[in-house]
C-alpha cells in the first residue's frame, strides 16, 4: 500500500481572509538527510531538519487539520511503502510548537485552542487508535502470500472496521459536547457522506455555536449538507449525462426501470480498486435480475489511458463507465456532493435512491433483500 494513496483526496482550500501561521518542530538532534513534510488542505510542503529543528510557514483562513511527517532517512515521501513517523495537529493563526525526544509519534504539541481540543480527543481515542495501529502492524508483518490472500485481507478489514466504528462513536460524542470547537465541525465533515443526515449530522450541525456555523467553513458545511439532502435515501436521484469510454453521452435517466448502482471510483484510488471485486461479484450475481452498474470515474485530466486500463484490469467492462476526466471537479461528483471515494448510490426503477455507501457484504445484502 502506498503511504500517501489518499494524499490528493483532500479538498482544495478556499481562500478567504488569510492569516499567517508557523509550525516549529524540535525532534532530538536529528539532522541531514532527514526531512520534514506538512500536508494540509491539498498542499504538501517540506523542510530540511537541522539539529532536530524544522519549520513551516504559510497562511490560512481558519484552524486547519494537518499532518506532519518526519522521514528520518530522507527518502522521497511519495515513494515510501508502509509506516512513517507522523503527527496529526491543527495549524492555526499564530505559532504551533512540536517537541519530541526522538519521534513525532510521541510528540508534544502546543499552541492554539483547536490543538488543545484535538489533543483532548486524541487522548479519549487512544485505545481505538491503538487497535487501528495493531491492524496496520499485522499487515506490515504479514508474508507476501498473506498479503495476496483475500481471506487474510478481509479479516484485517473487519478488525479495522470494528475499531473505526468505535472511533466514530467517540468522535460524534465529542462533537455534541464541544459545540464551539473547529474540531467538531471537522468531525461532522468527516462523517457527512457516511452517517444519516436527518438523525445524526444535521442535528449535530444545528447544535453548533452560531459563530462556528457562520464561519466560512461552517457555511461550506451547510451548503454540503443541503447538497447531500438532495441525494439522501428516498430522494429522486438527480439526473445527469456524461460521456462513456467511446465518447458517447450516457444519461442516468436512460436506466429508468432498472435498479442501478451509481458507483464513484477512480483508477488512482487504492480503496476503490480494493472494492471493485465486490462490485464485479454483485453485478455478475444480479445482472439478470433487473440490476446493473453505472461507473463514474474521477480520473484526472489526461488520464483516459489509466482509466481504461483500470477498467480492463479490474474487469469492470461488463457495465457502462463514464467520466469527464476532471478529477475532483467531475460534474456528476459535484452534483452528488462526493467528497471521498469509493462511494455509491443504489437507485430503484422509479428513480429514487434506495441505498448508499453499500460496500462488500452490505451491497450483497441489500441487493439480496430487494432482488431475491
C-alpha positions in Angstrom: 0.0 0.0 0.0 1.3 3.5 -0.9 1.5 5.6 2.3 0.1 8.7 0.5 -2.5 6.9 -1.5 -5.1 9.4 -0.2 -2.8 12.5 -0.2 -4.6 14.2 -3.0 -8.0 13.4 -1.7 -8.1 16.5 0.5 -10.4 19.1 -0.8 -8.8 22.3 -2.3 -8.5 25.1 0.2 -11.0 28.0 -0.2 -9.1 31.3 0.3 -10.9 33.9 2.4 -9.2 36.2 5.0 -5.8 34.7 5.2 -3.6 34.9 8.4 0.0 33.8 8.9 0.9 30.6 10.8 4.1 28.8 11.7 4.7 25.3 12.8 8.1 24.8 14.5 9.4 21.4 15.4 12.3 20.1 17.6 12.9 16.3 17.5 16.1 15.4 19.3 19.3 16.2 17.3 18.1 14.7 14.1 19.9 16.1 11.0 20.6 15.5 7.3 19.4 13.6 5.3 16.2 13.7 7.5 13.3 15.8 6.1 10.0 17.0 7.4 6.8 17.4 5.5 3.4 19.0 6.2 0.2 18.1 4.5 -2.9 20.3 4.7 -5.8 21.4 2.5 -4.4 19.6 -0.6 -0.9 21.1 -0.1 2.4 19.3 0.7 5.3 21.4 1.9 8.8 20.3 3.0 11.5 21.4 5.3 15.1 20.4 6.0 15.9 19.2 9.5 19.0 20.6 11.3 19.9 19.6 14.8 16.3 18.3 15.2 14.8 21.6 14.1 12.4 22.2 11.2 9.8 24.9 10.5 6.8 25.5 8.2 5.2 28.9 7.5 2.2 29.9 5.5 -1.3 31.5 5.6 -4.7 30.0 6.4 -8.2 31.4 6.8 -9.0 29.4 10.0 -7.8 26.5 12.1 -7.0 23.7 9.6 -6.3 20.0 10.2 -2.8 19.0 9.1 -0.4 16.1 9.3 3.4 16.4 9.8 5.7 13.7 8.6 9.3 13.1 9.6 11.3 11.0 7.1 14.4 10.1 9.0 16.4 8.7 6.1 15.4 11.5 3.6 13.6 9.1 1.3 11.0 10.7 -1.1 7.8 10.6 0.9 5.7 9.8 -2.2 7.6 6.6 -2.7 7.5 5.3 0.9 5.9 1.9 1.5 4.5 1.2 4.9 4.6 3.2 8.1 6.2 6.5 8.7 6.8 8.8 11.6 4.0 11.3 11.8 1.7 13.5 13.9 -1.7 15.0 13.4 -2.4 18.5 14.6 -4.1 21.8 13.7 -2.4 24.8 12.2 -3.9 28.0 13.4 -3.1 31.7 13.0 0.0 32.1 15.2 2.5 29.6 16.3 2.3 25.8 16.9 5.2 24.0 18.6 6.1 20.3 18.2 8.5 18.8 20.7 9.8 15.2 20.9 12.8 13.4 22.1 13.2 11.1 19.0 9.9 10.7 17.2 6.8 12.6 16.1 4.7 9.6 17.3 5.2 10.7 20.9 5.4 14.4 20.2 4.0 17.1 22.5 2.0 19.7 20.5 1.3 23.1 21.9 -0.4 26.2 20.6 -4.0 27.2 19.8 -7.4 26.3 21.1 -8.1 23.8 18.3 -5.0 21.9 19.1 -6.0 21.7 22.8 -9.4 20.3 21.8 -7.8 17.9 19.3 -5.3 16.6 21.9 -8.2 16.0 24.3 -10.0 14.0 21.7 -6.8 12.1 20.8 -6.4 11.0 24.5 -10.0 9.8 24.5 -9.5 7.9 21.3 -6.1 6.3 22.2 -7.5 2.8 22.7 -9.3 2.9 19.4 -6.2 4.3 17.6 -4.1 1.6 19.1 -6.4 -1.0 17.7 -6.1 0.5 14.2 -2.3 0.6 14.5 -2.3 -3.1 15.5 -4.2 -3.9 12.4 -1.7 -2.0 10.3 1.1 -3.7 12.1 -0.4 -7.1 11.2 -0.5 -6.2 7.6 3.1 -4.8 7.6 4.4 -8.0 9.3 2.4 -10.4 7.0 4.1 -12.5 4.4 3.7 -11.8 0.7 1.4 -14.8 0.5 -0.9 -13.5 3.2 -1.0 -10.0 1.6 -2.4 -11.6 -1.5 -4.9 -13.7 0.5 -8.4 -12.4 0.2 -9.3 -14.2 3.4 -6.5 -12.6 5.3 -7.2 -9.1 3.9 -10.9 -9.4 4.6 -10.2 -10.4 8.2 -8.0 -7.3 8.7 -10.7 -5.1 7.1 -13.2 -6.4 9.5 -11.0 -5.8 12.5 -10.2 -2.3 11.3 -13.9 -1.6 10.7 -14.8 -2.6 14.2 -12.2 -0.1 15.6 -13.4 2.6 13.1 -17.0 2.2 14.3 -15.8 2.6 17.9 -13.9 5.7 16.9 -17.0 7.1 15.2 -18.9 6.9 18.4 -16.2 8.8 20.3 -15.9 11.4 17.6 -19.6 12.2 17.4 -19.9 12.3 21.2 -17.1 14.9 21.2 -18.9 17.0 18.5 -22.1 17.0 20.6 -20.3 18.3 23.7 -17.8 20.7 22.1 -20.2 22.9 20.1 -17.8 25.8 19.6 -14.7 23.8 18.5 -13.5 23.8 14.9 -12.6 20.1 15.6 -16.3 19.3 16.0 -17.0 20.9 12.6 -14.3 18.8 11.0 -15.7 15.7 12.7 -19.1 16.3 11.1 -17.5 16.9 7.7 -15.6 13.6 8.1 -18.9 11.7 8.5 -21.0 13.7 6.1 -21.1 11.1 3.5 -21.4 8.0 5.7 -23.9 8.9 8.5 -27.6 9.6 8.3 -28.2 13.3 7.6 -31.6 13.7 9.3 -30.8 11.8 12.5 -27.1 12.3 13.1 -25.4 15.0 11.0 -28.0 17.8 10.7 -29.0 17.8 14.4 -25.3 17.9 15.5 -24.6 20.8 13.0 -27.6 22.8 14.1 -26.4 22.5 17.7 -23.0 24.1 16.9 -22.4 27.6 18.1 -23.7 30.5 15.9 -20.2 31.8 15.4 -18.9 28.4 14.2 -21.9 27.9 11.8 -21.4 31.5 10.5 -17.7 30.9 9.7 -16.7 30.3 6.1 -16.1 26.6 7.0 -19.5 26.4 8.7 -21.2 28.0 5.7 -19.4 25.5 3.4 -20.6 22.6 5.6 -24.2 23.9 5.5 -24.0 24.0 1.7 -22.7 20.5 1.6 -25.5 19.2 3.9 -28.0 20.8 1.5 -26.4 19.1 -1.4 -26.4 15.7 0.3 -30.0 16.0 1.3 -30.8 16.1 -2.4 -29.1 12.7 -2.7 -30.4 11.1 0.6 -32.3 7.8 0.7 -35.8 8.4 -0.6 -34.9 11.4 -2.7 -35.2 11.2 -6.5 -31.7 10.8 -7.8 -30.5 13.9 -9.7 -30.3 13.1 -13.4 -27.0 13.6 -15.3 -25.3 12.9 -18.6 -21.7 12.1 -19.1 -19.6 10.5 -21.9 -18.6 6.9 -21.8 -15.3 5.4 -22.8 -16.2 5.8 -26.5 -17.2 9.5 -26.1 -20.9 8.8 -26.3 -23.2 10.7 -23.8 -25.0 8.5 -21.3 -27.7 9.7 -19.0 -28.8 8.2 -15.7 -32.5 8.5 -16.8 -31.8 6.1 -19.6 -31.6 3.4 -16.9 -35.0 4.1 -15.5 -36.9 0.9 -14.9 -33.9 -0.9 -13.5 -32.0 -1.0 -10.3 -28.8 0.8 -11.0 -25.7 1.2 -8.7 -24.1 4.6 -9.5 -20.5 3.8 -8.5 -18.0 6.6 -8.0 -14.4 5.5 -8.2 -11.0 6.2 -10.0 -8.0 4.3 -11.3 -5.7 6.2 -8.8 -7.9 5.3 -5.8 -6.5 2.4 -3.9 -9.6 1.7 -1.7 -11.7 1.9 -4.9 -9.6 -0.7 -6.6 -9.9 -2.9 -3.5 -13.6 -2.6 -3.5 -14.0 -3.3 -7.3 -14.1 -7.1 -6.9 -17.1 -6.8 -4.7 -18.9 -4.6 -7.3 -18.0 -7.2 -10.0 -19.3 -10.0 -7.8 -22.6 -8.1 -7.2 -23.0 -7.4 -10.9 -22.4 -10.9 -12.0 -24.8 -12.3 -9.3 -27.7 -9.9 -10.0 -27.3 -8.7 -13.6 -30.1 -11.0 -14.8 -32.5 -9.6 -12.1 -33.0 -6.1 -13.5 -29.8 -4.8 -12.0 -26.8 -3.0 -13.5 -24.0 -0.7 -12.6 -23.1 2.8 -13.9 -19.5 3.7 -13.1 -18.5 7.3 -12.7 -14.7 7.8 -12.6 -12.9 10.7 -11.0 -9.8 10.2 -13.1 -7.6 13.1 -13.9 -7.3 15.3 -17.0 -5.1 13.4 -19.5 -5.7 10.2 -17.6 -8.0 8.4 -20.0 -5.5 5.6 -20.7 -5.1 4.9 -17.0 -8.9 4.9 -16.6 -9.3 2.4 -19.5 -6.5 0.2 -18.2 -8.1 0.0 -14.7 -11.4 -0.9 -16.3 -9.7 -3.8 -18.1 -7.5 -4.9 -15.2 -10.4 -4.9 -12.7 -12.9 -6.5 -15.1 -15.3 -3.5 -15.0 -16.2 -3.7 -18.7 -19.5 -5.6 -18.0 -21.3 -2.3 -17.4 -21.2 1.4 -18.6 -18.4 3.6 -17.5 -18.5 7.4 -17.8 -16.1 10.3 -16.9 -15.3 13.8 -17.8 -11.8 13.4 -16.6 -11.9 16.4 -14.3 -10.6 14.7 -11.1 -12.5 16.1 -8.0 -14.3 18.6 -10.3 -16.1 15.8 -12.0 -19.5 17.4 -12.7 -21.5 14.3 -11.5 -19.4 14.1 -8.4 -20.1 17.8 -7.7 -23.9 17.2 -8.3 -23.9 14.3 -5.8 -21.8 16.0 -3.2 -18.9 13.5 -3.5 -16.0 14.3 -1.2 -14.4 10.9 -0.9 -14.4 7.7 -2.9 -15.3 4.9 -3.2 -18.9 6.0 -2.9 -22.1 4.6 -4.4 -25.9 5.1 -4.7 -28.4 2.4 -5.4 -31.3 3.8 -7.4 -34.6 2.0 -7.8 -36.6 1.5 -11.0 -38.7 4.7 -10.1 -35.5 6.8 -10.0 -35.5 7.1 -6.2 -32.4 6.4 -4.1 -32.9 3.2 -2.0 -29.4 2.8 -0.7 -26.0 4.5 -0.4 -22.4 3.7 0.7 -23.0 0.0 0.2 -19.7 -1.9 0.2 -18.7 -5.6 0.4 -21.3 -7.7 2.2 -23.6 -4.6 2.7 -24.0 -4.3 -1.0 -24.8 -8.0 -1.5 -27.2 -8.0 1.5 -29.1 -5.0 0.1 -29.4 -6.5 -3.4 -30.5 -9.8 -2.0 -33.1 -8.1 0.1 -34.7 -6.3 -2.9 -33.9 -8.7 -5.8 -34.1 -12.3 -4.5 
